[in-house]
Amino acid sequence: MSSNSNTIDWSFYKKNGFTPLVNVSGTMTSIGASIMVADAQLAMQLISPHFIKIHELQSSASKIISELTGSESGFITASSGAGITLSIAALMTGKNPGLIEKLPNTDGLKNEVVVQSGHLCNYGGTVDQAIRLSGAKTISFGQSTQVQDHQLYNAINENTTAGLYVVSHHVVEYGQMSFDCFCKICHEKGIPVIVDAASEYDLKIFIDKGADIVIYSSHKFLGGPTAGIVAGKSNFIQACYMQNMGIGRVMKVGKENIFGAMSALQAWKGRDHEAIRNTETSALELWQQSVTGFNGVKANIVSDPTNNPLSRLKISISKKTFKSSAASVAQALSLCEIPIIVRDHEVELGYFQLDPCNLDDGHAEIVASSLQNVLKSASIKPLPEVDLDKHRNSSIQGYLDWK
Ligand SMILES: *Cc1c(COP(=O)(O)O)cnc(C)c1O
């Protein structure tokens, strides 16, 4: 690791008039998800000039999805968000083309989806809307930070079509019903279980534990192109796939992304996870060193809240001692000449995190030096305050500023 911002080639950005940036926030749609693995880039290029029967391509995708997830079958759609909508649509219509065409009109169909309140998060859009887009209704149960079994039993009735379980750092972290318990109660009541595991490394665990449909993003840890991977029991998956002649048509995924996602799955099998982990650990240690010696600044390596084999550097800043807040430091990093985008969704609690899962050559060093520079200048003169309420609404502002 010897390169720095001067030796990195930023010409792509310059040529196109784009703002360069370094991502230490994780896999975020708003900044381009992840660095695509070389195999997937090549696969997309290889398939581009050819015609191909899409059903044949998706059958081939089904085989690789089954191999990696242990599911009976699977297919590729536009995104995990699309996967949620299509799965719920499928559980309402089955393989009846008439019903598939009629959606989002659900007259006469079981159309309620049970999900615990603490799981109704926002991943750029809301889980609730992904459900409702199919025509179904969201039936939330429990309170945001406490869920008990009787609440799920009570939420399920003769109109229930599915149970949705969301695995994410975005969901409430405590007081939630475990997957095992959710699955047991739903199945006892004859309700199929869908798992949104968009950002999970473990491609097998939920299928193993009896989930009926599990959804993963191709463009997160897998390093594939933007796409959703839907895996599960054949009967259900076929009904999901059939939604492509219905509401799924507006969530279309083309041959390039299907083949690219397949290739990312293949590459995942052969990925040297240990080597990647070692590179990530050296980045974390480099960053940890770069913030030592600043009064009121603490840096700890923390593990992933949903047990992905990934650690992050949590930088906690005492505003009282350091005079600048964690939010101010995060903002200053985003305003550097090469903007550094940190993981700041809990910044009001006095910390932000650095995620090493998407570093290109030389990025770790830029992060270390920018971090040190920002902290140094903050020690001399406190950074401008951040209005946390404004920060909370900033994603809306991003849309309003666009033209
Ligand atoms: C990222 C994410 C999504 C959305 O995934 P896309 O493939 O970008 O639509 C949904 N749910 C969870 C838990 C996520 O992490």
The ligand as an SDF file (V2000), in Angstrom:
LIG
                    3D

 15 15  0  0  0  0  0  0  0  0999 V2000
  -29.8450   -2.9510   -0.1680 C   0  0  0  0  0  0  0  0  0  0  0  0
  -31.0160   -3.5300    0.4570 C   0  0  0  0  0  0  0  0  0  0  0  0
  -32.2160   -3.5970   -0.2320 C   0  0  0  0  0  0  0  0  0  0  0  0
  -32.3760   -3.0400   -1.6010 C   0  0  0  0  0  0  0  0  0  0  0  0
  -31.6300   -3.7830   -2.4870 O   0  0  0  0  0  0  0  0  0  0  0  0
  -31.5780   -3.3810   -4.0300 P   0  0  0  0  0  0  0  0  0  0  0  0
  -31.0430   -4.6100   -4.6770 O   0  0  0  0  0  0  0  0  0  0  0  0
  -30.6560   -2.2310   -4.1310 O   0  0  0  0  0  0  0  0  0  0  0  0
  -32.9740   -3.0770   -4.4270 O   0  0  0  0  0  0  0  0  0  0  0  0
  -33.2990   -4.1780    0.3860 C   0  0  0  0  0  0  0  0  0  0  0  0
  -33.1980   -4.6790    1.6140 N   0  0  0  0  0  0  0  0  0  0  0  0
  -32.0570   -4.6500    2.3110 C   0  0  0  0  0  0  0  0  0  0  0  0
  -32.0080   -5.2690    3.6720 C   0  0  0  0  0  0  0  0  0  0  0  0
  -30.9160   -4.0630    1.7680 C   0  0  0  0  0  0  0  0  0  0  0  0
  -29.7690   -4.0440    2.4410 O   0  0  0  0  0  0  0  0  0  0  0  0
  1  2  1  0
  2  3  1  0
  2 14  2  0
  3  4  1  0
  3 10  2  0
  4  5  1  0
  5  6  1  0
  6  7  2  0
  6  8  1  0
  6  9  1  0
 10 11  1  0
 11 12  2  0
 12 13  1  0
 12 14  1  0
 14 15  1  0
M  END
$$$$
